[in-house]
Amino acid sequence: MENKPYSEWLREVNLPSLVYRQIRGDMIQVHKLLSTNQENELLEIDPFHIPQGHLKRIHKLHARTRARCSLFSNWIVSLWNNLKENTVSAESADVFKCRLDAEWSEKP
């Protein structure tokens, strides 16, 4: 397998790409942060959200610099806000993981 391209190797061992696994892990972390009843300083539910989407939409802070744009609390917002209500309202992390994988497998 050492002479095969990365994509073929992943298919053969039935694994998603590293990028997918990293983003999935970040989404799981967001779910955990928002599922606890404790205040967190990293993410804030958007009080001015448009009635589209789900009720756990995160407020995106304005970023003027590239460093600010690449912060976890800023770049993850668009991905999280585009998830379906059924996915973000999962009662546990395990249920969230299954629903997230199912939702993302539907997208091209």
C-alpha positions in Angstrom: 0.0 0.0 0.0 3.0 2.3 0.3 2.9 3.2 -3.4 -0.8 4.0 -3.5 -2.1 7.6 -3.3 -3.7 8.8 -0.1 -7.2 8.7 -1.4 -6.9 5.0 -2.5 -5.3 4.1 0.8 -8.3 5.7 2.7 -10.8 3.9 0.6 -9.1 0.6 1.1 -9.0 0.8 4.9 -12.4 2.5 4.9 -11.4 5.7 6.7 -12.4 9.3 6.1 -9.7 11.9 5.4 -7.7 13.6 8.1 -9.3 16.9 7.3 -12.8 15.4 7.7 -11.8 13.8 11.1 -10.4 17.1 12.3 -13.5 19.2 11.4 -15.8 16.4 12.8 -13.8 16.6 16.1 -14.2 20.3 16.2 -18.0 20.0 15.6 -18.2 17.5 18.4 -16.4 19.9 20.7 -18.9 22.7 19.8 -21.8 20.4 20.6 -20.3 19.5 24.0 -19.7 23.2 24.8 -23.2 24.2 23.9 -24.9 21.2 25.5 -23.6 21.9 29.0 -25.7 24.4 31.0 -22.5 26.2 32.1 -21.5 29.6 30.6 -18.7 29.4 28.2 -16.6 32.3 27.0 -15.7 30.8 23.7 -19.1 30.5 21.9 -22.2 32.6 22.2 -25.6 31.7 20.9 -26.7 34.4 18.4 -29.5 36.4 20.0 -30.3 38.0 16.7 -30.5 34.9 14.6 -32.8 34.8 11.6 -35.7 32.3 12.1 -34.0 30.0 9.5 -31.9 27.1 10.6 -31.8 26.0 14.2 -32.1 27.6 17.6 -28.4 27.0 18.6 -26.9 29.3 16.0 -23.6 30.8 17.1 -22.9 34.5 16.9 -20.0 35.3 14.6 -17.7 38.0 15.7 -16.4 40.5 13.2 -12.7 39.8 12.3 -10.4 42.3 10.8 -7.2 40.2 10.8 -6.4 36.8 9.4 -5.3 35.7 12.9 -8.8 36.4 14.2 -10.5 34.7 11.3 -8.6 31.5 11.9 -9.5 31.3 15.6 -11.6 28.2 16.4 -14.5 30.3 17.8 -14.7 32.2 14.5 -14.1 29.8 11.6 -16.3 27.0 13.1 -19.4 29.2 13.1 -20.5 28.8 9.5 -20.1 25.1 9.6 -22.1 24.8 12.8 -24.8 27.2 11.7 -25.5 25.3 8.5 -26.3 22.0 10.3 -29.8 20.8 10.6 -31.9 21.2 13.7 -32.1 17.5 14.2 -28.3 17.2 14.3 -27.6 20.0 16.7 -30.4 19.1 19.1 -28.9 15.6 19.7 -29.2 14.6 23.3 -25.7 13.1 23.6 -22.4 13.3 21.9 -22.7 9.8 20.4 -26.1 10.6 18.9 -24.6 13.9 17.6 -21.7 12.0 15.9 -24.1 9.6 14.1 -26.4 12.4 12.9 -23.5 14.6 11.8 -22.0 11.7 9.8 -25.4 11.0 8.2 -26.0 14.7 7.4 -22.5 15.2 5.9 -22.7 11.9 3.9 -25.8 13.3 2.1 -23.9 16.4 0.8 -22.0 16.0 -2.4 
